[in-house]
Amino acid sequence: MGLPQKLLDKLACPKCHGDLDYDKHKSRFECSHCREFYRVEDDIPVMPLDEAQKID
């Protein structure tokens, strides 16, 4: 199914409110400013702050 473009355009990092990059192959949103990512499960972004993981 995939994520709709309208959603991709509106999502922001819940921590810094900056832009997120969607990595379709890894199923996650990445914040280059915070150096963290948020996973996507079953086409649903999982974005509570305590769910963020550091980008290696």
Short mmCIF file of the C-alpha atoms (twelve columns), coordinates in Angstrom:
data_MODEL
# 
_entry.id   MODEL 
# 
loop_
_atom_site.group_PDB 
_atom_site.id 
_atom_site.type_symbol 
_atom_site.label_atom_id 
_atom_site.label_alt_id 
_atom_site.label_comp_id 
_atom_site.label_asym_id 
_atom_site.label_seq_id 
_atom_site.Cartn_x 
_atom_site.Cartn_y 
_atom_site.Cartn_z 
_atom_site.pdbx_PDB_model_num 
ATOM 1  C CA . MET A 1  0.000  0.000  0.000  1 
ATOM 2  C CA . GLY A 2  2.603  2.580  1.032  1 
ATOM 3  C CA . LEU A 3  2.357  5.926  2.715  1 
ATOM 4  C CA . PRO A 4  0.387  8.684  0.958  1 
ATOM 5  C CA . GLN A 5  2.404  11.648 -0.296 1 
ATOM 6  C CA . LYS A 6  0.182  14.061 1.678  1 
ATOM 7  C CA . LEU A 7  1.292  12.357 4.890  1 
ATOM 8  C CA . LEU A 8  4.947  12.334 3.853  1 
ATOM 9  C CA . ASP A 9  4.766  16.072 3.150  1 
ATOM 10 C CA . LYS A 10 3.287  16.911 6.567  1 
ATOM 11 C CA . LEU A 11 5.280  14.762 8.975  1 
ATOM 12 C CA . ALA A 12 7.972  16.451 11.053 1 
ATOM 13 C CA . CYS A 13 10.425 15.240 13.654 1 
ATOM 14 C CA . PRO A 14 8.594  15.076 16.984 1 
ATOM 15 C CA . LYS A 15 11.749 16.218 18.794 1 
ATOM 16 C CA . CYS A 16 13.079 19.186 16.785 1 
ATOM 17 C CA . HIS A 17 10.097 19.715 14.426 1 
ATOM 18 C CA . GLY A 18 12.472 19.584 11.465 1 
ATOM 19 C CA . ASP A 19 12.091 17.769 8.165  1 
ATOM 20 C CA . LEU A 20 12.199 13.991 8.009  1 
ATOM 21 C CA . ASP A 21 13.567 11.848 5.203  1 
ATOM 22 C CA . TYR A 22 11.613 8.691  4.419  1 
ATOM 23 C CA . ASP A 23 13.747 5.627  3.729  1 
ATOM 24 C CA . LYS A 24 11.284 3.312  2.000  1 
ATOM 25 C CA . HIS A 25 13.712 0.383  1.874  1 
ATOM 26 C CA . LYS A 26 14.423 0.487  5.618  1 
ATOM 27 C CA . SER A 27 10.813 1.453  6.500  1 
ATOM 28 C CA . ARG A 28 11.771 4.408  8.640  1 
ATOM 29 C CA . PHE A 29 11.806 8.191  8.898  1 
ATOM 30 C CA . GLU A 30 15.186 9.776  9.576  1 
ATOM 31 C CA . CYS A 31 15.952 13.161 11.116 1 
ATOM 32 C CA . SER A 32 19.381 14.335 10.001 1 
ATOM 33 C CA . HIS A 33 19.400 17.098 12.626 1 
ATOM 34 C CA . CYS A 34 18.727 14.820 15.631 1 
ATOM 35 C CA . ARG A 35 20.520 11.845 14.037 1 
ATOM 36 C CA . GLU A 36 17.597 9.612  15.020 1 
ATOM 37 C CA . PHE A 37 15.063 7.538  13.150 1 
ATOM 38 C CA . TYR A 38 11.500 6.400  13.673 1 
ATOM 39 C CA . ARG A 39 10.352 3.073  12.273 1 
ATOM 40 C CA . VAL A 40 7.262  2.445  10.166 1 
ATOM 41 C CA . GLU A 41 5.202  -0.660 10.940 1 
ATOM 42 C CA . ASP A 42 2.375  -1.777 8.635  1 
ATOM 43 C CA . ASP A 43 2.455  1.651  6.935  1 
ATOM 44 C CA . ILE A 44 2.035  3.434  10.297 1 
ATOM 45 C CA . PRO A 45 4.805  5.770  11.516 1 
ATOM 46 C CA . VAL A 46 5.787  4.963  15.122 1 
ATOM 47 C CA . MET A 47 6.848  8.372  16.397 1 
ATOM 48 C CA . PRO A 48 6.702  8.690  20.206 1 
ATOM 49 C CA . LEU A 49 9.938  10.301 21.422 1 
ATOM 50 C CA . ASP A 50 10.838 7.255  23.470 1 
ATOM 51 C CA . GLU A 51 10.669 5.091  20.310 1 
ATOM 52 C CA . ALA A 52 13.412 7.054  18.497 1 
ATOM 53 C CA . GLN A 53 16.610 5.194  17.728 1 
ATOM 54 C CA . LYS A 54 20.036 6.626  16.989 1 
ATOM 55 C CA . ILE A 55 21.357 6.527  13.440 1 
ATOM 56 C CA . ASP A 56 24.746 4.780  13.405 1 
# 
